[in-house]
């Protein structure tokens, strides 16, 4: 069975501590509360409370393995980043990944 998106190497949910640490890697937005809204590396808005939410063109986000699990990437914090969910899905198992930014702020 394939591992679900937004899960650890073993298919488990990420801990709250890991979510918070990865969230803090996202870019802050001037004039916005950084505990609520940030931007991923593509410039897409992500909302803390929308973790795991997959509404089209929304601000849901997932934890991405920079080097994918399928390419032997691990769950170490230096291999995890926050991505808007559509950007994460487009990136998929590409490594190194390019041209995966589907969604960005207007």
N, C-alpha and C positions, 0 to 999 in steps of 0.2 A: 504494500500500500504506500502511495506517495505521501511525503511529508506535506502538511498543510502550510500555506503561507503564514508568516508572522509567528513562527514557532522556533524553538531551539533545535539544535542538531538532532536531538532525540525525539522531536515532535511534541515537546511539552510547552506550556505557556511560559513566557518570560516573567521573572519575578518583578514585583513593584519596584524594587531597588534598581534593577537593570533598566526597566522602562524609564525611570526618572533620570538615570545617568545618561542613557541614550538621548532622551528628550533634550537634556542640557547641551548636547552637541549641536542641536539645530540653531540656526541664526536667530538672534533677537530682532524684533521689529520696533523701530523707533516709534514711541507714542503708544505702544501696546504692552499689556501686562505679559511679561515673558513666561509667567507660569500658566498662561492661558493660550496664547498665540505665538507661534514662531514660523520660520520658513525652513524648508528642507534645502538640500544643496542645489536643487533645480529652481529654487525661488518660489515654490508652491507654498501657500499657507497651510499650516497644520495646526490643529486644535488639540490640546492635551486631552480633553474629554472625549475626543473622537478617535481614540486609539482603537484600531480594529474595525472602524466603521467604513463601509465600502460604498457609500453613496456616490454615484457618478459625478465627477467634477467637484466633489465636496472637499472638506478639509480633514478627512480621515487619514490616519497615518499608520504605518507598520514599521517594525524593526527589520531592517535589511541586513543581510550578511554581505559585506563588501566583497569578500571572496566567498562565493556561494558554497553551501554545504556540499552540493554536487561536485564541486571542484576541491573538496577537502578543506573548506573553510570551517573555522570553529566558532564557538560562542564567546570568545574573548572580547572584551569591550572595545579593543582597538580594531576589531573586525565588524563592529555593528554601527549602523547609522540609522537615523530616522528618515523615512521617505514617505511622501504622500502616497497613498496606496496604489494609485494607477501608475505612478512613476516606478514604484517597486515591482509591480507586475510586469511592466514593459522591460525592466532591467533583467528580470528572470535570473537565469543561471549564466548570463554573459560575464566573462572575466578575461581581461579587464573590460569594463562596460563603457560604452560610448553611445550617445544619441538615444538615451532612454528617457529624457525629460519631456513628457507629454503635457504635463500640467505645470504652469507657473503663474505667479501673481500677475495681475493686469496692471 
